[in-house]
Structure formats: C-alpha cells, structure tokens
Amino acid sequence: MASAHSRLVELSTIVSKNSAILDQYLSDNNIPQPNFDEHDSIWDKESPPDIQKARIALQDASTELIDLTTGSRKYLSKALNQDFTSFDTLYRLDIPHKIPVDDPEGITYTDLCKKLDIDVNAYALTRILKAAIVHHIFKEPSPGRIAHSAVSRLLVTDDLLFDWLGAAIEVVGSRAFLGRAITQFPAMDEANRSAASLNFGKQDGEYVSFYEYVARDPERAKRFGRGMSSFHTGEGYATRHLVEGFDWGSLAPGSLVVDVGGSHGDIDVAIARSFPGLKFVVQDLEGTIATAEETRKIIKDEGLNVEFAVHDFMTPQTLKGVKVFILRWILHNWPDKYCEKILSALIPAREPGSRVLVVDAVMPELGTLPNVTERDLRTMDLTMLGCFNAGDREVGRYRDLMEGVGLKFGGCVRPEGSRLSVIEGMCVVVSFPVPFPPGYPLI
Ligand SMILES: C[S@@+](CC[C@H](N)C(=O)[O-])C[C@H]1O[C@@H](n2cnc3c(N)ncnc32)[C@H](O)[C@@H]1O
C-alpha cells in the first residue's frame, strides 16, 4: 500500500509535470526530442524562463529520486566519485569524528575548527564542507552549524567504512592521473608505471606500484586490508555470493582451499562457517597477513579451520594437494603479463580435479546493461586502470588469459541462481560479485 505522504511519488509527479511542460514546448516549436545524436542540443540555446525553470525542477527532482533510492553505503561511494575533494579533506582532518554523532543540532563551524589538530582557514574549510553537504554528506541543521546526515554518520559508527574511505581516497585520487599516465607511459603494461605511481610520486627515486606503496607503511597496509573487509559488507560484494555460488559441499571433507591474495580472509571465514569440514589457507603479503588480527580472533573464537600464510603469488605455489584456488579481486589488479604469471604460478600445484575460481567483475558489451549499472562498472574499471594498469576484463579476455597459460576454461557464471560446471582436470570458473540483472548473457 502506498504511504500517506510519499516523497518518492511527490518527486515523480514533479518529474512528470515538468516533462510535460518541456514536451509541449518542443512540440509547439517543432523541435525534435532531446537526444545525444544531434550536434547541437536544444538546451544549449536560450529558452524562455518558464522552460528553464521546468528543466531545473525536473533535474532537481530526478537527482533527489536517484539519491533517495541509492542506499547510504552505495551513496557514499558514488558521492566519493563525484566529490573527491571534500572527502579527501574530511578524511585527512578526521571531520566525521569531530561532529557529535547523536546530536541533531550538531556543532558550529567555528567550534568544529577549534577541535581540529591543526589551525585551518575556517572560511575555506566551511566551503569545502558545504560542498559535501549538497551531496548529503553532513547537513546544516541551522545556519552556521553542521551535523551528521545518515550517510556521514556511517563513517563514525562503522570503523571499517572509515578505513575504506582512507584507502578509497588513494585509489580514486590515483584515477585523476590517468591522462598523465597514458601520455607518459603509453604502453600501460607495468604495475609501477601507472596513474597511481604518478599520484604517489617517486619513492626513494623510483616509481612504485600501488601495492609496493601500500606495503611501505604498516598503517596504510592495515587500512587497505580493513577497507577491503568493509567492501564485503556491501550487498553487491557480499561474501555470501561466493559461499552460495560454488558447490563447496561437493568437495571431500578435509579438502584444501587456498585463497591467493586473500587479504584478511573474510571470504574464507564465511565459507568455513558454512562448510566446517574444509581446510582454508589464506595467502597474502607479509604486511597484510600481519594486520589480520581481527579475523584471527574470529577464527580462534569460532574454532574455524582457517590459517594464514605469507606467499607472493608471483612465485610458484608451494602448497600441494590444493582442491580449489580462489583468486578473488586479484586479476583485475594486474596487467595481462602479470596475470599470466599469477596463473602460471598455480600450475605446479595442479592435480586432477583441482579448480581455480577467478572471482572478478566481468565487463559487459557497451550498452547491454542499464546505464546506471554500466556507469558503476566502468568507473570501477577506470579506477583499476588508474591504480594498476589493469581492470575488469570482458569474458573473452579472461578466457584468452587462462588458455594462454594452458588452463582449461570452465565457463563464466554469476553466483546467484547458477550452478557451476565441474570439469575434470584444471577447471577455471570466472564468477563475479556484481549483481547483474537476470538474463544478462554471460558467455
Ligand atoms: C583487491 S585485494 C583482494 C583481497 C581479497 N582477495 C578480497 O577478495 O577481498 C588484492 C590482494 O592482493 C594482495 N597482493 C598484492 N600483491 C600480492 C602478491 N605479490 N602476493 C600475494 N598477495 C598480493 C594484496 O595484499 C591484497 O590483499
């Protein structure tokens, strides 16, 4: 039943009323419908004031409709992509933690400045924060005061999300250097010649890769690991997709599952809870493994069969008898030649019946998904290109990569509602955590 007062309906009425005004204007003046094919849009020309008013009202209501139907967490990452500057500032100055979390009246801008660790230009900071407020990050309950919004409050109540923001700022900030990177390093095939390398600047005289940069600072490594954990709390990236998306029950008790580049092991904890008979080893770089204390505690408290081991996935796999290798969000971080190296490194561990699960987003053909979905995917793809000279590949490129190193390609499935095919020998399955609309052709 519809609500007595529905903001959504109210907004859609504004959209429809103003669309009708614009439509009438076009028809009265024999102007074709707006599209992106014409060289010259009608809206680039001057139109009467009431038509301009109708356009603004329509756009304002549509924007609010989109914002209100996005969800706070998702909104946060969307807003970060649109308004990087404010986020960068509020993270660096730790603004969310300086604003009372449960007081709708918030704090004055002046008192907020007094709480900061450094003496900043209050006028400049206020302007940066107001730019955040128009994106629903914080709100202004009364003139001169700032309070938390539902979105900004998350940054205080969810520590992992705050760490995600810290990591995401470095990631998204690097994307801005893409144009410089493609002109300075046009081949774009080296991890340490990326937009991120330019963003971070030379370290001890050398450009470094994203991961080298992260590993140089334990605090940053911890933030990145925790930021990854926070991703798993979002619906699109929930661990359950992999828990439900593969037939773990078909593995014999005691089967060894190795999560290559598994970070803090969130995926393994989730699978181990449902399949306690399996044995998991999470492999990652030393800095990441060293900061997985929260997962270690969960593993100990719940008695889960999950271990951590330092292993560089560019070097041959040392474990034997592995039934399943998980490579989740790994290949999209590496240029092709490194993906070949990572996949080849698994070959010595291959045995009949073992499998590799590559879990990554798969890029669709242009225009085959709803535009809002595709915008998200392509933004993420460019983020990966900026950070790593890598990205979310089309399914054919995954197949080429795998077959190129002599692995059998086992198909590409979406976890929800799909059963994975199990093929004798080294079977490679590409799945991905993004909730694609039903019916999207995967292979
Ligand atoms: C994008 S994260 C994905 C983490 C995890 N698989 C997940 O799905 O959340 C990539 C991981 O690869 C790890 N990594 C990067 N280079 C590595 C290397 N040479 N050997 C092992 N792990 C590495 C990083 O430390 C990080 O944890």
The ligand as an SDF file (V2000), in Angstrom:
LIG
                    3D

 27 29  0  0  0  0  0  0  0  0999 V2000
   41.9740   -6.2270   -4.1140 C   0  0  0  0  0  0  0  0  0  0  0  0
   42.6800   -7.1340   -2.8160 S   0  0  0  0  0  0  0  0  0  0  0  0
   41.6220   -8.5320   -2.8030 C   0  0  0  0  0  0  0  0  0  0  0  0
   41.6150   -9.2130   -1.4850 C   0  0  0  0  0  0  0  0  0  0  0  0
   40.6950  -10.3980   -1.3470 C   0  0  0  0  0  0  0  0  0  0  0  0
   41.0070  -11.4440   -2.2840 N   0  0  0  0  0  0  0  0  0  0  0  0
   39.2490   -9.9940   -1.4510 C   0  0  0  0  0  0  0  0  0  0  0  0
   38.5350  -10.5250   -2.2970 O   0  0  0  0  0  0  0  0  0  0  0  0
   38.8250   -9.1330   -0.6680 O   0  0  0  0  0  0  0  0  0  0  0  0
   44.1780   -7.7590   -3.5200 C   0  0  0  0  0  0  0  0  0  0  0  0
   45.0490   -8.5030   -2.5320 C   0  0  0  0  0  0  0  0  0  0  0  0
   46.2220   -8.9880   -3.2100 O   0  0  0  0  0  0  0  0  0  0  0  0
   47.3000   -8.9070   -2.2990 C   0  0  0  0  0  0  0  0  0  0  0  0
   48.5670   -8.9380   -3.0380 N   0  0  0  0  0  0  0  0  0  0  0  0
   49.1060   -7.9820   -3.8290 C   0  0  0  0  0  0  0  0  0  0  0  0
   50.2800   -8.4050   -4.3550 N   0  0  0  0  0  0  0  0  0  0  0  0
   50.4800   -9.6530   -3.8840 C   0  0  0  0  0  0  0  0  0  0  0  0
   51.4990  -10.6210   -4.0960 C   0  0  0  0  0  0  0  0  0  0  0  0
   52.5480  -10.3800   -4.9030 N   0  0  0  0  0  0  0  0  0  0  0  0
   51.3840  -11.8050   -3.4730 N   0  0  0  0  0  0  0  0  0  0  0  0
   50.3100  -12.0590   -2.6580 C   0  0  0  0  0  0  0  0  0  0  0  0
   49.3120  -11.1830   -2.4330 N   0  0  0  0  0  0  0  0  0  0  0  0
   49.3940   -9.9850   -3.0330 C   0  0  0  0  0  0  0  0  0  0  0  0
   47.0450   -7.6000   -1.5890 C   0  0  0  0  0  0  0  0  0  0  0  0
   47.7750   -7.5150   -0.3780 O   0  0  0  0  0  0  0  0  0  0  0  0
   45.5290   -7.6450   -1.3830 C   0  0  0  0  0  0  0  0  0  0  0  0
   45.2010   -8.2600   -0.1770 O   0  0  0  0  0  0  0  0  0  0  0  0
  1  2  1  0
  2  3  1  0
  2 10  1  0
  3  4  1  0
  4  5  1  0
  5  6  1  0
  5  7  1  0
  7  8  2  0
  7  9  1  0
 10 11  1  0
 11 12  1  0
 11 26  1  0
 12 13  1  0
 13 14  1  0
 13 24  1  0
 14 15  1  0
 14 23  1  0
 15 16  2  0
 16 17  1  0
 17 18  1  0
 17 23  2  0
 18 19  1  0
 18 20  2  0
 20 21  1  0
 21 22  2  0
 22 23  1  0
 24 25  1  0
 24 26  1  0
 26 27  1  0
M  CHG  2   2   1   9  -1
M  END
$$$$
